[in-house]
């Protein structure tokens, strides 16, 4: 009997898939394409409503690999942890770096240069010129210096920033310089003109950006979140935005989607994009290359890439 692989793409759309596997197309529909108990390699549908990706997991008694197409795995983590020992959970490292880093730079530049005000003025046919801060000579702090954080720094470099400070869960040295541990955030925050959040959502980062974190940011600083909404305490952020002391550019929010009438929509000094860091034209080719590589490793019994946890380990 061949191994079932559940894909959110039709197999004939992906070049280089190995033979000898039974590919089933499932992109989150109510009806499953086959018996979940026969699935050995499950690729979680991308950008679906909460709970969709976890729905088949309790019935996947034979699954050996759960592969997300997102950098974060928080949307399936609970379901995966309930699976039998030995199941590998892999993320989509290498798929979203370009798109998310592009958006981070877009949000920074649009916020600093007043682009939202220009768009509003254009809608009314009004000409409002003025003086705006540049990205050049600013000090930037990247919180979450993984592959996406590194890609953001790559794109910051040509803009003549004064300094980039890097923070990750643990201390290390990168090709560009030292990476500070989270414990050093209190000392780093007051020096940053721009704080970019690119960290995964974990127990240690949920609510990381709280009232104390925000109070340590310098007056006039910009907070950019391309990570996950719950990394930020929304109530604490609203207090700082309402005072005018800080500004923010948010691709993710808590709650999300941001409901109509939520105060963040009308708060001055905030730019909101609707969680569009990943879904761009860059996604599909990179996602398909990742799946081809992972499935070829799977059939050849080679170590998989991007393993973030193994159940029971």
Secondary structure, 3 states (H helix, E strand, C coil): CCEEEEECCCHHHCCCCCCCEEEEECCCCCCCCCCHHHEEEEECCCCCCCCCCCCCHHHCCCCCEEECCCCCCCCCHHHHHCCCCCCEEECCCCCCHHHHHHHHHHHHHHHHHCHHHHHHHHHCCCCCCCCCCCCCCCEEEEECCCHHHHHHHHHHHHHCCCEEEEEECCCEEECCEEEEEHHHHHHHHCCCCEEEECCCCCCCCCCCECHHHHHHCCCCCEEEECCCHHHECHHHHHHHHHHCCCEEEECCCCCCCCCCCCHHHHCCCEEECCCCCCCCHHHHHHHHHHHHHHHHHHHCCCCCCCEEEECCC
